Amino acid sequence: MEEHTSNGRHWATIAFLILLGVPGALIRFSGTHLDPQVEALIFGIGIIAGAFLLSWAAEVAQLDVSASLAIAVLALIAVMPEYTVEAVLAWDAGESYRQLATTEGVPVTKEMSLAAANVTGANRLLIGIGWSAVIIIFWLRRRRGFDMRGLLTLELPMLVVATLLTLTVAFFKMIPIWLAAVFIGAYIFYLWRSSTQESEEPDLLGAAAMIGSFKPLYRRAWVIGLFIYSAAVILIAAEPFVHGLRATGEALGISEFLLIQWLAPLASESPEIIVAVLFALRANPNDGLTTLISSQVNQLTLLVGSIVVVFSISAGQALNFPLDHFEPTNFFSRITSEFGLQSSEFLLTAVVAAFGLLLISTRVIKLWHGLALLGIFVVYMLTLLFFPSIFGGIDDVENVPLRMWASVIIFGLAALMVALNWRRVVYVFRGVPRPEGLREGE
């Protein structure tokens, strides 16, 4: 009886999420126009619903797809919502560039700045909210930390590579085409190395576990159906959602940059974070944290590289992606020039990632690790919203000095950790062996 009741809840949840995607499709194809705030809400809900369905289908598909193919395909599917939103922003950026390309000395357009805002916000959200939620929630459930020694031997070194590439973007103040190729190549290397790792049967939860229990033919039909439906909902909703957010910001006097940087990723990343939290609630924080770190490697490599690709296609020519202004052609003049809004965002994102990976490099995860990550995120957001000019600059959320000082402070905290225990740097690359007799999760 309990199993039937549980399955009933899962069926109701699936049906509800499917229905949430319908209003957006009706609005899009009927040509109806509502208030920007209403449209952004409807299409945003559709993206969240589609992302949940997509994540469940991706989890269940691992039962039927070979390990290497699963890694290559499912890693992309899992972050499709974020990629779709970013593709819309990069496409708009390319169109804006093409329209103004004949104007000599034209600055970076607003559309180009928003493309960079989304990817940096998404990655800091994963660390500040995602990582910390897994750690804190598991501690609240068990009143102890958890041990990941023997794990993350591929993910953390790859996150170091992704972080260094992000730091390079910050100092270059642009994403050159050749560097975009390096980003994409790093992701391909990550997939290849992942395919050589030992694979395990996925630990399915909730609706995914129910679908996974079906007979193979029935299960595969559901997986394919959910893939097609959720992908269609996300693709239909992405463009009007982004444009609705921008119109909402203009109508309400709220910074478009702020909405695109935090609200858009919150919609597209929420399923990943919630699934990771569910792992923590089920006493499996290792899988929860590993999932988020893998997603971050994915986004700091392939997603950043894809911005240049989509931007160039939209602009109609192969182009570097400038961040703040059209940089001087002299390489040394460019890297020594002042940081602007976008380059400071990439710098802060790289520093936060470096702090996070050094924090968990020992693989013995404690409560204070989660509190530190959450505390940094919350303090930064409160300062950004209420005291943006505390370090000088304009009294606005687009204040560059605030981001630069935040980068300096967080870098100082990371340096302090290394000074107190220099082996943290070694542990990032070498890993920490799991003591014999200690089972995973203990």
C-alpha positions as CSV (number, residue, x, y, z in Angstrom):
1,M,0.0,0.0,0.0
2,E,2.8,2.4,0.9
3,E,4.5,1.8,-2.5
4,H,1.3,2.4,-4.4
5,T,0.8,5.7,-2.4
6,S,4.4,6.7,-3.2
7,N,4.0,5.9,-6.9
8,G,0.7,7.9,-6.9
9,R,2.6,11.0,-5.6
10,H,5.3,10.5,-8.2
11,W,2.7,10.2,-11.0
12,A,1.0,13.3,-9.8
13,T,4.3,15.2,-9.7
14,I,5.2,14.2,-13.2
15,A,1.7,15.2,-14.5
16,F,1.9,18.5,-12.7
17,L,5.4,19.3,-14.2
18,I,4.2,18.4,-17.7
19,L,1.2,20.7,-17.3
20,L,3.4,23.6,-16.1
21,G,5.1,23.6,-19.5
22,V,1.8,24.0,-21.5
23,P,1.0,27.7,-20.7
24,G,4.3,28.9,-22.1
25,A,3.9,26.9,-25.3
26,L,0.4,28.3,-25.8
27,I,1.5,31.9,-25.3
28,R,4.5,31.5,-27.6
29,F,2.6,29.9,-30.5
30,S,-0.6,32.0,-30.2
31,G,1.4,35.2,-30.4
32,T,-0.2,36.5,-27.2
33,H,1.7,39.2,-25.3
34,L,1.3,39.7,-21.6
35,D,3.0,41.9,-19.1
36,P,6.8,41.2,-19.1
37,Q,6.7,40.2,-15.5
38,V,4.0,37.7,-16.1
39,E,5.7,36.3,-19.2
40,A,9.0,36.0,-17.4
41,L,7.3,34.1,-14.5
42,I,5.3,31.7,-16.8
43,F,8.3,30.9,-19.1
44,G,10.6,30.6,-16.0
45,I,8.3,28.1,-14.4
46,G,8.2,26.2,-17.7
47,I,12.0,26.0,-17.7
48,I,12.2,24.8,-14.1
49,A,9.5,22.1,-14.8
50,G,11.2,21.0,-18.0
51,A,14.6,20.9,-16.2
52,F,13.2,18.5,-13.5
53,L,11.7,16.2,-16.1
54,L,15.0,16.3,-18.1
55,S,17.1,15.5,-15.0
56,W,15.0,12.5,-14.2
57,A,15.1,11.2,-17.7
58,A,18.9,11.6,-17.8
59,E,19.3,9.7,-14.5
60,V,17.1,6.8,-15.7
61,A,18.8,6.7,-19.1
62,Q,22.0,5.6,-17.3
63,L,20.5,2.2,-16.8
64,D,20.4,1.6,-20.6
65,V,23.3,3.6,-22.1
66,S,26.9,2.4,-22.0
67,A,29.1,4.2,-19.6
68,S,31.2,6.3,-22.1
69,L,28.2,7.3,-24.2
70,A,26.2,8.1,-21.0
71,I,28.9,10.5,-19.9
72,A,29.2,12.1,-23.3
73,V,25.5,12.6,-23.8
74,L,24.0,12.9,-20.3
75,A,26.5,15.5,-19.1
76,L,25.2,17.8,-21.8
77,I,21.6,17.0,-21.2
78,A,21.8,17.7,-17.5
79,V,22.8,21.3,-18.1
80,M,20.6,21.9,-21.1
81,P,18.5,24.6,-19.5
82,E,21.5,26.7,-18.6
83,Y,23.0,26.2,-22.1
84,T,19.7,27.2,-23.8
85,V,19.5,30.4,-21.8
86,E,23.1,31.2,-22.5
87,A,22.7,30.5,-26.2
88,V,19.8,33.0,-26.4
89,L,22.0,35.7,-24.7
90,A,25.0,34.9,-26.9
91,W,22.9,35.0,-30.0
92,D,21.4,38.4,-29.0
93,A,24.9,39.6,-28.3
94,G,26.0,38.6,-31.8
95,E,23.1,40.4,-33.4
96,S,23.8,43.6,-31.4
97,Y,27.4,43.5,-32.5
98,R,26.5,43.0,-36.2
99,Q,24.1,46.0,-36.1
100,L,26.8,48.3,-34.7
101,A,29.9,46.8,-36.2
102,T,30.1,49.6,-38.8
103,T,30.4,52.2,-36.0
104,E,34.1,52.9,-35.3
105,G,35.0,52.5,-31.7
106,V,31.6,51.1,-30.6
107,P,31.7,49.9,-27.0
108,V,30.6,46.4,-25.9
109,T,26.8,46.3,-26.2
110,K,24.5,45.6,-23.3
111,E,23.5,42.3,-24.8
112,M,27.2,41.2,-24.8
113,S,27.6,42.1,-21.1
114,L,24.5,40.0,-20.2
115,A,26.0,36.9,-21.9
116,A,29.0,37.1,-19.6
117,A,26.8,37.9,-16.6
118,N,24.7,34.7,-16.8
119,V,27.6,32.2,-16.9
120,T,29.5,33.9,-13.9
121,G,26.3,34.1,-11.8
122,A,25.4,30.4,-12.5
123,N,28.8,29.2,-11.3
124,R,28.9,31.2,-8.2
125,L,25.3,30.1,-7.4
126,L,26.4,26.5,-7.6
127,I,29.2,27.0,-5.1
128,G,27.5,29.5,-2.7
129,I,24.1,27.8,-2.6
130,G,24.6,24.3,-4.0
131,W,27.8,23.2,-2.3
132,S,26.8,24.8,1.0
133,A,23.3,23.3,0.9
134,V,24.5,19.8,0.5
135,I,27.0,20.2,3.4
136,I,24.7,22.0,5.8
137,I,21.6,19.8,5.2
138,F,23.6,16.6,5.7
139,W,25.0,18.0,8.9
140,L,21.5,18.9,10.1
141,R,20.3,15.4,9.4
142,R,23.3,13.5,10.9
143,R,25.1,16.0,13.1
144,R,28.4,15.2,11.4
145,G,30.3,15.9,8.3
146,F,31.1,13.4,5.6
147,D,34.2,11.7,4.1
148,M,35.0,11.9,0.4
149,R,38.6,10.6,0.6
150,G,39.3,8.4,-2.4
151,L,36.8,10.5,-4.5
152,L,37.0,13.6,-6.7
153,T,40.3,12.5,-8.2
154,L,39.3,13.7,-11.6
155,E,36.8,16.5,-10.8
156,L,38.9,18.7,-8.6
157,P,42.0,18.7,-10.9
158,M,39.7,19.5,-13.8
159,L,38.1,22.3,-11.8
160,V,41.6,23.7,-11.3
161,V,42.1,23.7,-15.1
162,A,38.7,25.4,-15.6
163,T,39.4,28.0,-12.9
164,L,42.8,28.9,-14.5
165,L,41.1,29.3,-17.9
166,T,38.5,31.5,-16.3
167,L,41.3,33.6,-14.7
168,T,42.9,33.9,-18.1
169,V,39.7,35.3,-19.5
170,A,39.6,37.9,-16.7
171,F,43.1,39.2,-17.5
172,F,42.7,39.0,-21.2
173,K,39.4,40.9,-20.8
174,M,38.1,38.9,-23.7
175,I,37.5,35.3,-24.8
176,P,39.7,34.8,-27.9
177,I,38.6,32.2,-30.4
178,W,41.7,30.1,-29.7
179,L,40.9,30.2,-26.0
180,A,37.3,29.1,-26.7
181,A,38.8,26.1,-28.5
182,V,40.9,25.4,-25.4
183,F,37.8,25.6,-23.2
184,I,35.9,23.1,-25.5
185,G,39.0,20.9,-25.7
186,A,39.3,20.8,-21.9
187,Y,35.7,19.6,-21.7
188,I,36.3,16.9,-24.3
189,F,39.3,15.7,-22.4
190,Y,37.2,15.6,-19.2
191,L,34.6,13.5,-21.0
192,W,37.3,11.1,-22.2
193,R,38.8,10.7,-18.8
194,S,35.4,10.3,-17.3
195,S,34.7,7.4,-19.7
196,T,37.7,5.6,-18.3
197,Q,36.5,5.8,-14.8
198,E,34.7,2.8,-13.2
199,S,30.9,3.2,-13.6
200,E,28.3,2.3,-11.0
201,E,24.6,1.8,-11.3
202,P,22.9,5.1,-10.5
203,D,21.3,5.7,-7.2
204,L,17.9,6.8,-8.4
205,L,15.5,8.8,-6.2
206,G,11.8,9.7,-6.2
207,A,10.1,9.8,-9.6
208,A,13.4,8.7,-11.3
209,A,13.5,5.5,-9.2
210,M,9.8,4.8,-10.1
211,I,10.5,5.1,-13.8
212,G,13.7,3.1,-13.4
213,S,11.7,0.2,-12.0
214,F,9.6,-0.2,-15.1
215,K,10.2,-3.0,-17.6
216,P,13.0,-2.1,-20.1
217,L,10.8,-1.3,-23.1
218,Y,8.3,0.8,-21.0
219,R,11.2,2.5,-19.2
220,R,12.9,3.5,-22.4
221,A,9.7,4.8,-23.9
222,W,9.2,7.1,-20.9
223,V,12.8,8.3,-21.0
224,I,12.6,9.2,-24.7
225,G,9.2,10.8,-24.2
226,L,10.4,12.9,-21.3
227,F,13.6,13.9,-23.2
228,I,11.6,15.1,-26.2
229,Y,8.9,16.9,-24.2
230,S,11.2,18.6,-21.7
231,A,13.7,19.7,-24.4
232,A,10.8,21.2,-26.4
233,V,9.5,23.1,-23.4
234,I,12.9,24.5,-22.5
235,L,13.7,25.5,-26.1
236,I,10.3,27.2,-26.5
237,A,10.6,29.1,-23.2
238,A,14.2,30.1,-23.2
239,E,14.1,33.1,-25.6
240,P,10.9,34.7,-24.2
241,F,12.1,34.1,-20.6
242,V,15.3,36.0,-21.2
243,H,13.6,38.8,-23.1
244,G,10.8,38.9,-20.4
245,L,13.5,39.3,-17.7
246,R,15.1,42.2,-19.6
247,A,11.8,43.9,-20.1
248,T,10.9,43.4,-16.4
249,G,14.1,45.1,-15.4
250,E,13.5,48.0,-17.6
251,A,9.8,48.4,-16.4
252,L,10.6,48.1,-12.7
253,G,13.9,50.0,-12.8
254,I,15.8,46.9,-11.7
255,S,19.3,46.2,-13.2
256,E,19.0,43.8,-16.2
257,F,22.5,42.6,-15.3
258,L,21.3,41.6,-11.8
259,L,18.2,39.7,-13.1
260,I,20.2,37.9,-15.8
261,Q,23.0,37.1,-13.5
262,W,21.0,35.7,-10.6
263,L,17.4,35.1,-11.5
264,A,17.9,33.3,-14.8
265,P,20.5,30.8,-13.4
266,L,18.3,30.3,-10.4
267,A,15.6,29.0,-12.7
268,S,17.9,26.9,-14.9
269,E,20.1,25.5,-12.0
270,S,17.5,24.8,-9.4
271,P,16.8,21.2,-10.5
272,E,20.5,20.3,-10.2
273,I,20.7,21.9,-6.7
274,I,17.5,20.3,-5.5
275,V,18.6,16.9,-6.8
276,A,21.9,17.3,-4.9
277,V,20.0,18.3,-1.8
278,L,17.9,15.2,-2.1
279,F,21.0,13.1,-2.2
280,A,22.1,14.8,1.1
281,L,18.7,14.1,2.6
282,R,19.1,10.5,1.6
283,A,22.4,10.3,3.4
284,N,24.4,10.3,0.2
285,P,26.1,13.7,0.2
286,N,29.1,12.4,-1.8
287,D,27.0,12.0,-5.0
288,G,25.3,15.3,-4.4
289,L,28.5,17.3,-4.1
290,T,30.2,15.4,-7.0
291,T,27.2,16.1,-9.2
292,L,27.5,19.9,-8.6
293,I,31.3,19.9,-9.1
294,S,30.9,18.0,-12.3
295,S,28.3,20.5,-13.5
296,Q,30.6,23.4,-12.6
297,V,33.5,21.9,-14.6
298,N,31.1,21.5,-17.5
299,Q,29.9,25.1,-17.4
300,L,33.4,26.6,-16.8
301,T,34.7,24.9,-19.9
302,L,32.1,24.0,-22.6
303,L,29.6,26.7,-21.7
304,V,32.2,29.5,-21.7
305,G,33.7,28.3,-25.0
306,S,30.2,28.0,-26.6
307,I,29.6,31.7,-25.9
308,V,32.2,32.6,-28.6
309,V,30.8,30.0,-31.0
310,V,27.2,31.2,-30.8
311,F,28.3,34.8,-30.8
312,S,30.4,34.4,-33.9
313,I,27.6,32.6,-35.8
314,S,25.1,35.2,-34.9
315,A,27.5,38.1,-35.8
316,G,28.1,36.4,-39.2
317,Q,31.9,36.2,-38.8
318,A,34.6,34.5,-36.6
319,L,35.2,36.9,-33.7
320,N,36.8,37.1,-30.3
321,F,34.3,37.9,-27.5
322,P,35.2,41.2,-25.8
323,L,34.1,41.7,-22.3
324,D,34.2,45.4,-21.3
325,H,35.5,47.4,-24.3
326,F,37.4,46.9,-27.5
327,E,40.7,46.2,-26.0
328,P,44.0,47.5,-27.4
329,T,45.6,45.2,-30.0
330,N,48.8,45.2,-28.0
331,F,48.7,42.1,-25.7
332,F,50.5,43.7,-22.8
333,S,48.5,46.8,-22.9
334,R,45.3,44.7,-22.8
335,I,46.2,42.6,-19.8
336,T,47.5,45.6,-17.8
337,S,44.4,47.8,-18.6
338,E,41.8,48.3,-15.9
339,F,39.2,45.7,-15.1
340,G,35.7,46.4,-16.2
341,L,32.4,44.9,-15.1
342,Q,32.6,41.7,-17.1
343,S,36.3,41.0,-16.5
344,S,35.9,41.7,-12.8
345,E,33.0,39.2,-12.8
346,F,35.2,36.5,-14.4
347,L,38.0,37.3,-11.9
348,L,35.6,37.0,-8.9
349,T,34.2,33.7,-10.3
350,A,37.7,32.2,-10.6
351,V,38.7,33.3,-7.1
352,V,35.5,31.8,-5.6
353,A,36.1,28.6,-7.4
354,A,39.7,28.5,-6.2
355,F,38.5,29.1,-2.6
356,G,35.9,26.4,-2.8
357,L,38.2,23.7,-4.2
358,L,40.9,24.5,-1.7
359,L,38.3,24.3,1.1
360,I,37.2,20.8,0.2
361,S,40.6,19.5,-1.1
362,T,41.2,17.4,2.1
363,R,37.9,15.5,1.2
364,V,36.9,15.5,4.8
365,I,33.9,17.8,4.6
366,K,32.8,19.6,7.8
367,L,30.0,21.9,8.8
368,W,32.2,25.0,8.8
369,H,33.0,24.4,5.1
370,G,29.4,24.8,4.2
371,L,28.9,27.8,6.5
372,A,32.0,29.5,5.0
373,L,30.7,29.1,1.4
374,L,27.2,30.2,2.3
375,G,28.5,33.1,4.4
376,I,30.7,34.5,1.7
377,F,27.8,34.3,-0.8
378,V,25.3,35.9,1.5
379,V,27.6,38.7,2.6
380,Y,28.5,39.5,-1.0
381,M,24.9,39.6,-2.1
382,L,23.8,41.8,0.8
383,T,26.7,44.2,0.1
384,L,25.9,44.2,-3.6
385,L,22.2,45.0,-3.0
386,F,22.4,47.4,-0.1
387,F,25.9,48.8,0.1
388,P,27.4,48.6,-3.5
389,S,29.5,51.7,-3.1
390,I,31.2,50.7,0.2
391,F,34.5,50.3,-1.6
392,G,34.0,53.3,-3.8
393,G,32.7,53.6,-7.4
394,I,29.1,54.1,-8.4
395,D,26.2,53.5,-6.0
396,D,24.9,50.7,-8.2
397,V,24.9,46.9,-8.5
398,E,27.3,47.2,-11.4
399,N,30.0,48.6,-9.2
400,V,33.4,47.3,-10.3
401,P,35.5,48.2,-7.1
402,L,33.1,46.0,-5.0
403,R,33.9,43.0,-7.2
404,M,37.6,43.7,-7.2
405,W,37.7,44.0,-3.4
406,A,35.6,40.9,-3.0
407,S,38.1,39.0,-5.1
408,V,41.0,40.3,-3.0
409,I,39.3,39.4,0.3
410,I,38.4,35.9,-0.9
411,F,41.8,35.3,-2.4
412,G,43.3,36.3,1.0
413,L,41.1,33.7,2.7
414,A,42.3,31.1,0.2
415,A,45.9,32.1,0.8
416,L,45.4,31.8,4.6
417,M,44.1,28.3,4.2
418,V,47.2,27.3,2.2
419,A,49.5,29.1,4.8
420,L,47.8,27.1,7.6
421,N,48.0,23.8,5.6
422,W,50.0,23.9,2.4
423,R,49.2,20.3,1.7
424,R,45.7,21.4,0.6
425,V,47.3,22.4,-2.8
426,V,48.9,18.9,-3.1
427,Y,45.6,17.2,-2.1
428,V,43.7,18.9,-4.9
429,F,45.8,17.1,-7.5
430,R,47.0,14.0,-5.7
431,G,43.8,13.2,-3.9
432,V,43.4,11.7,-0.4
433,P,43.3,7.9,-0.2
434,R,40.4,6.5,1.7
435,P,41.5,4.6,4.9
436,E,41.2,0.9,4.7
437,G,38.0,-0.4,6.2
438,L,36.2,3.0,5.8
439,R,33.1,2.5,3.7
440,E,31.8,5.3,1.4
441,G,29.6,7.7,3.2
442,E,31.2,7.1,6.6
